[in-house]
């Protein structure tokens, strides 16, 4: 499960890295992004032009009666996407990349849960595969109450992650971004072939303090190393 992550890059920085149009939402740096928070996603137009948009983290299916369902749909398991009504259509038509500086996971130890920060070995943003959809609040007047929301796709842990957790976000290689984002690509079989564990040398990690446990804490100190990570 991916339940918290770090997002500090500006829209301009993300536009340069993901080769999108220069316009996009500039969200405040957040070192402890939690479910139901607005996040930046990379999507693509039919002509292949990428752009940045804001999405609420926690997918709210178009047929949902209440936005609160999104808090239970922050992750989507790669192995069962085709079986879940909430994810089947987005997998075919509305995919995105969720940029992350890195993400947190909690390792079970004899003395309790130990938070760990995981990030790219080269310091570049992580390109996390996700799905998005549009929902309209039925209590609002027509043409109002629209919400874009998203979910993070997870897969089995790679060798680096396995001592910490048995799941990890799907990390897309740059060479596969266009294939994943193309809204005209409805080949679910080939798309699912992208949803595999990352190479073992892509990520590094270190132990962080327990202040990250509270979503109220969002400062840069949260990802600073604290003590040894004994794996």
C-alpha positions in Angstrom: 0.0 0.0 0.0 1.1 3.5 -0.7 -0.5 5.9 1.8 1.9 8.9 2.1 4.4 10.5 -0.2 6.4 13.7 -0.8 5.7 16.2 -3.5 7.8 19.4 -3.5 8.6 20.1 -7.2 6.9 23.2 -8.7 4.7 23.0 -11.8 7.6 24.5 -13.8 10.0 21.9 -12.6 7.5 19.1 -13.3 6.7 20.5 -16.8 10.4 20.4 -17.7 11.0 16.9 -16.4 7.8 15.3 -17.8 7.9 17.4 -21.0 4.5 18.9 -20.6 3.0 22.2 -21.5 4.3 25.0 -19.2 1.0 25.8 -17.7 -0.2 23.8 -14.7 -1.4 24.0 -11.1 1.3 25.1 -8.6 0.5 23.3 -5.3 2.3 24.0 -2.1 5.2 21.8 -1.3 4.1 18.9 1.0 6.4 16.5 2.7 3.6 14.3 3.9 0.9 14.0 1.2 -2.1 12.1 2.6 -5.2 10.7 1.0 -7.9 13.2 -0.1 -5.2 15.8 -0.6 -4.9 17.5 -4.0 -1.9 16.2 -6.1 -0.5 17.0 -9.5 -0.9 14.4 -12.2 0.5 14.2 -15.8 -2.1 13.4 -18.5 -2.1 13.5 -22.2 -4.4 14.9 -24.9 -5.4 12.9 -27.9 -2.8 14.6 -30.0 0.0 13.5 -27.6 0.4 16.9 -25.8 1.1 16.3 -22.1 -0.3 18.6 -19.4 -0.4 18.9 -15.7 -3.7 18.9 -13.8 -4.8 18.7 -10.1 -6.5 15.6 -8.8 -7.9 14.6 -5.5 -6.0 11.6 -4.2 -8.6 8.8 -3.7 -10.5 7.7 -6.8 -14.3 8.5 -6.8 -16.0 6.4 -9.5 -18.4 8.3 -11.8 -21.3 6.2 -10.4 -20.6 6.9 -6.7 -23.2 8.5 -4.6 -20.8 10.1 -2.1 -17.3 11.5 -2.5 -16.2 9.8 0.7 -15.7 6.5 -1.1 -12.5 8.0 -2.4 -10.8 7.6 0.9 -11.0 3.8 0.5 -9.7 3.9 -3.1 -6.2 5.5 -2.8 -4.5 2.4 -4.2 -5.4 0.0 -7.0 -3.7 -3.4 -7.2 -2.2 -4.1 -10.6 -3.1 -7.7 -10.5 -6.9 -7.1 -10.2 -7.5 -3.9 -12.1 -9.5 -5.8 -14.8 -11.8 -7.3 -12.2 -12.8 -4.2 -10.3 -15.6 -2.1 -11.9 -14.1 1.1 -10.3 -10.8 0.6 -12.2 -11.7 -1.3 -15.4 -12.8 1.7 -17.5 -10.1 4.1 -16.2 -7.5 1.5 -17.1 -8.8 1.6 -20.7 -9.3 5.3 -21.1 -8.1 7.6 -18.3 -4.5 6.9 -17.1 -2.0 9.4 -15.5 1.4 9.7 -14.0 1.6 10.9 -10.4 5.0 12.6 -9.8 6.5 11.9 -6.4 9.8 13.0 -4.8 9.6 9.7 -2.8 7.1 7.9 -0.6 6.9 6.6 3.0 6.3 3.0 4.1 6.1 1.6 7.6 8.2 -1.5 8.5 7.0 -3.8 11.2 9.6 -4.4 13.9 9.6 -6.0 17.3 9.3 -2.5 18.9 6.5 -1.3 16.6 6.1 0.4 13.2 9.2 2.1 11.8 8.7 4.7 9.1 11.0 4.6 6.1 11.4 7.1 3.3 12.0 5.6 -0.2 13.1 7.7 -3.1 15.0 7.5 -6.5 18.7 6.7 -6.3 19.4 9.6 -8.7 17.2 12.1 -7.0 14.8 12.4 -9.9 11.1 12.5 -9.5 9.3 9.1 -9.5 6.8 8.6 -12.3 4.1 6.6 -10.6 1.4 4.9 -12.6 -2.2 5.9 -11.7 -5.8 6.1 -12.9 -8.1 9.0 -12.8 -11.8 9.7 -13.3 -14.4 12.5 -13.2 -17.3 12.6 -10.8 -20.1 15.1 -10.3 -21.8 15.7 -7.0 -25.4 14.9 -7.6 -26.5 17.5 -5.0 -25.0 20.3 -7.1 -26.8 22.2 -10.0 -26.0 21.1 -13.5 -22.5 21.9 -14.7 -21.2 22.3 -11.1 -19.7 20.0 -8.6 -17.2 18.3 -10.9 -14.2 16.5 -9.3 -11.2 14.9 -10.8 -9.7 12.2 -8.6 -7.0 9.6 -8.9 -5.6 6.4 -7.5 -2.0 5.0 -7.2 -1.4 1.6 -8.9 0.6 -0.8 -6.7 2.4 -4.1 -7.5 4.5 -6.7 -5.7 7.6 -5.3 -4.0 11.0 -5.6 -5.7 14.1 -6.8 -3.9 14.8 -3.4 -2.4 11.3 -2.9 -1.0 10.7 -6.4 0.2 12.4 -6.1 3.6 10.1 -3.1 4.3 6.8 -4.0 2.7 5.3 -6.5 0.2 3.8 -3.9 -2.1 5.2 -0.8 -3.9 3.9 1.8 -6.4 4.3 1.0 -10.1 7.2 3.2 -11.4 7.2 3.8 -15.1 10.3 4.2 -17.1 10.6 7.3 -19.3 10.5 5.1 -22.4 7.0 4.0 -21.5 5.4 7.3 -20.5 3.8 7.9 -23.9 2.4 4.4 -24.2 0.9 4.7 -20.7 -0.6 8.2 -21.1 -2.0 7.8 -24.7 -5.8 8.0 -24.3 -6.2 6.2 -27.6 -4.4 3.2 -26.3 -7.0 0.7 -25.2 -4.9 -2.4 -25.3 -5.3 -3.5 -21.7 -3.1 -6.5 -22.1 -0.1 -4.5 -23.2 -0.8 -1.8 -20.6 -0.9 -4.4 -17.8 2.5 -5.6 -18.9 3.9 -2.2 -17.7 2.6 -2.7 -14.2 5.6 -4.6 -12.8 8.0 -4.1 -9.9 10.8 -1.6 -10.6 14.4 -2.6 -11.0 16.1 -3.2 -7.6 18.7 -0.5 -8.2 16.2 2.3 -8.9 15.3 3.1 -5.2 17.2 3.8 -2.0 15.7 4.3 1.5 16.4 5.4 5.0 14.7 5.5 8.4 12.8 8.6 9.4 11.2 9.9 12.6 7.7 9.1 13.8 6.5 12.6 13.3 5.5 11.5 9.8 2.8 9.4 11.4 0.6 12.5 11.8 -0.8 14.0 8.6 -0.7 17.4 10.4 3.1 17.4 10.0 4.2 18.5 6.5 7.6 20.0 6.9 10.9 19.1 5.2 12.4 17.6 8.4 10.0 14.6 8.0 12.2 12.9 5.4 15.5 13.5 7.2 17.4 10.4 8.2 17.0 9.3 11.9 19.1 6.5 13.2 20.0 3.3 11.4 17.7 1.2 9.2 18.5 -2.3 10.2 17.2 -4.6 7.4 
